[in-house]
């Protein structure tokens, strides 16, 4: 019932751009935030960005702040992660997940994802 599917990854050179999409079903963007995470083999998963339709709040990890933006379209239940000025260290598998709190949650949002509401990732490779 609840599904999230990230797509739009690919291979780009440093300085390039990609726009990832997260198509969600089974829940309302008004009830859950959308968090973007990334992970590389052997490394910990890290939170990248968050967008909350409930209060309009967003959040970005310091490593991507100023380069990534988030948006959402309720009409097609899709969230977007626009990635500009990509760096090789941005290379990872990117995932989207439902988040249970607003992105400006006082205690942060990264640890408040819904365990079972996690989509398959899309691979981003940035070459130098």
C-alpha positions in Angstrom: 0.0 0.0 0.0 2.6 2.5 1.1 5.4 2.8 -1.5 8.1 5.3 -2.3 10.3 5.0 -5.3 13.3 7.2 -6.0 14.5 7.6 -9.6 16.5 9.9 -11.8 20.0 8.9 -10.8 22.8 8.6 -13.3 26.4 9.4 -14.0 27.5 13.0 -14.3 30.7 14.9 -14.2 31.6 17.1 -11.3 29.8 20.4 -11.5 26.8 18.9 -13.2 23.2 18.5 -12.1 20.7 15.8 -11.6 17.1 15.9 -10.5 15.8 13.0 -8.5 12.1 12.1 -8.1 10.3 10.3 -5.4 6.9 9.0 -6.3 4.9 8.1 -3.2 1.6 6.3 -2.8 -0.5 5.2 0.1 -0.1 8.3 2.3 -0.5 12.0 2.1 2.3 14.6 1.9 0.2 16.6 4.4 0.8 13.9 7.0 4.4 13.0 6.5 7.5 14.7 5.5 9.8 13.3 2.8 13.4 12.7 3.7 16.2 12.1 1.3 19.1 9.9 2.4 22.2 8.6 0.8 24.5 5.7 1.4 27.7 4.3 0.0 29.0 0.8 0.6 30.9 0.6 3.9 29.6 4.0 5.1 26.8 5.1 7.3 23.6 6.3 5.8 23.3 10.0 6.1 20.4 12.4 5.9 20.6 14.8 2.9 17.5 16.9 2.8 13.9 17.0 4.0 10.7 18.7 2.9 7.5 19.0 4.9 4.2 20.0 3.3 2.5 20.4 6.7 4.4 23.5 7.6 6.6 24.2 4.6 9.8 23.5 6.4 12.9 22.2 4.7 16.3 21.1 5.9 19.6 20.3 4.3 22.8 18.7 5.5 25.7 21.1 5.7 27.5 19.1 3.0 24.8 19.9 0.4 23.5 23.2 1.6 23.5 25.8 -1.1 23.7 23.1 -3.8 20.6 21.0 -3.3 17.0 22.1 -3.2 13.8 20.2 -2.5 10.3 20.5 -3.8 7.1 18.5 -4.0 4.0 18.3 -6.2 0.9 17.1 -4.4 -1.0 16.6 -7.6 1.2 13.6 -8.6 2.5 12.7 -5.1 6.0 13.3 -6.1 8.9 14.9 -4.3 12.0 16.2 -6.0 15.6 16.6 -5.0 17.4 19.0 -7.3 21.2 18.5 -7.1 23.4 21.1 -8.6 27.2 21.6 -8.5 27.6 17.9 -7.9 30.8 16.7 -6.3 32.4 13.3 -6.4 31.7 12.9 -2.7 28.0 13.2 -3.6 28.2 9.8 -5.2 25.9 7.4 -3.4 22.7 5.5 -3.7 19.9 8.0 -2.8 16.7 7.0 -1.1 13.5 8.7 -0.1 11.5 7.8 2.9 8.5 9.0 4.8 9.5 11.0 7.9 7.2 11.3 10.9 8.0 14.8 12.0 8.3 18.2 10.4 11.7 18.9 8.9 12.3 21.6 11.5 11.6 19.2 14.3 13.4 20.5 17.4 15.2 17.1 17.8 16.0 16.8 14.1 14.3 14.7 11.5 16.9 12.2 10.4 16.1 9.5 13.0 12.3 9.8 12.6 11.8 8.0 9.4 9.2 5.3 9.0 11.0 2.0 8.9 8.8 0.3 6.4 8.1 3.3 4.3 11.4 3.4 2.5 11.8 3.3 -1.2 14.3 1.6 -3.4 17.3 3.8 -4.1 18.7 5.3 -7.3 22.4 5.4 -7.9 24.2 8.7 -8.4 27.8 8.7 -9.7 29.8 11.9 -10.0 33.1 11.7 -11.7 36.0 14.1 -11.6 
